[in-house]
């Protein structure tokens, strides 16, 4: 367990805590909530910043997930850890003076290295595969393949670059390999898709019309896949994780089918299938309001929010989430059990504000406000108690209470399993928790770090040495 850093001066946060005190009403109750926030923020010192910056590998322009992954053969940086690292840079407060935009931090050379790294992972089918993993292995893990597809295309889009090949989620390739040379096997699927009259389809529609997994052939194949592969009632966390990883592909394919004349929507089909299986008591798909039930809801509510559907049971699910935040169910499986409760609450707030009637919206928000007003201090301290168990001696947070993450979904190795932090846990234990607590309390987020820590971070990054691993075999 982390013993803290007594030399870390956190007094720069005081004005932010004072602002929170005023926003909460400036009374004794507000003081108790702010004291709880101060306790929570003792977990965040510059030890975490130094740990994070040391995961950078200038050879790939990317980040490892763990220190052991960087220091041992058999591991490489990965795109999910890299995207999470740059998200941390933007949201932690370190680059507020740079408009919270990581692109203003990276040099052109560093951006080019990331693009090269991403392009080196793509195969002609449009998907992206970790460089030390066989395609046949990762194709068995649809959620892993879908996650990396989303990470890579989002990254390329933000950097103003293109993939080599057209992607299943509708991003057009440029036909150029990682070195900028034309590839012999590139034939754009965008140009191939025609309407009956012969006019070209829109780009994203055309890609999905020609490049999609078998289960998205039509409505019937989607429903058959859901019944066989998505146990939303008995295993909602795994099922939700899978849906969360592939819903952009589903949307792209749905739009393509509608554009080709289909009289149905795959998105409507999936949402209706989900709605029919919601438990009438908990508001989750699980009939028990446990961490597992919350986790499944957290993963799946994203589809409703992104696609624009009202979740059918917002009042019931809000009560289940709040009971989980205040409850004494021990968190022993992974840090997601702590984080997902708060994130699920914020996703519910977003859903009722955007897609529900004023009456339903107010019922949910009043329930949250009442609990946060009366028991906000308890909720924060309960969260601190559970989350601090995941903080490792290096100051970072781990996915498990006793060790770091061993692999990303799909058996991509990322660490040796020691008592050390991992990037995946950091994405949840830092702004993932603090920003969502602020949302629930109705206050502005209190930054974890400042420009002072940014200078420490950049000094380490700028002096990093390439990690050469001659015994780590690349698959492509």
HELIX and SHEET records of a PDB file:
HELIX    1   1 UNK A   11  UNK A   13  5                                   3    
HELIX    2   2 UNK A   14  UNK A   23  1                                  10    
HELIX    3   3 UNK A   28  UNK A   41  1                                  14    
HELIX    4   4 UNK A   46  UNK A   53  1                                   8    
HELIX    5   5 UNK A   67  UNK A   71  1                                   5    
HELIX    6   6 UNK A   79  UNK A   91  1                                  13    
HELIX    7   7 UNK A   96  UNK A   98  5                                   3    
HELIX    8   8 UNK A  102  UNK A  104  5                                   3    
HELIX    9   9 UNK A  108  UNK A  121  1                                  14    
HELIX   10  10 UNK A  135  UNK A  138  1                                   4    
HELIX   11  11 UNK A  142  UNK A  158  1                                  17    
HELIX   12  12 UNK A  203  UNK A  210  1                                   8    
HELIX   13  13 UNK A  214  UNK A  216  5                                   3    
HELIX   14  14 UNK A  219  UNK A  229  1                                  11    
HELIX   15  15 UNK A  236  UNK A  259  1                                  24    
HELIX   16  16 UNK A  266  UNK A  275  1                                  10    
HELIX   17  17 UNK A  291  UNK A  307  1                                  17    
HELIX   18  18 UNK A  314  UNK A  326  1                                  13    
HELIX   19  19 UNK A  336  UNK A  355  1                                  20    
HELIX   20  20 UNK A  358  UNK A  388  1                                  31    
HELIX   21  21 UNK A  423  UNK A  429  1                                   7    
HELIX   22  22 UNK A  431  UNK A  441  1                                  11    
HELIX   23  23 UNK A  451  UNK A  462  1                                  12    
SHEET    1   A 2 UNK A  56  UNK A  57  0                                        
SHEET    2   A 2 UNK A  62  UNK A  63 -1                                        
SHEET    1   B 2 UNK A 407  UNK A 408  0                                        
SHEET    2   B 2 UNK A 412  UNK A 413 -1                                        
END                                                                             
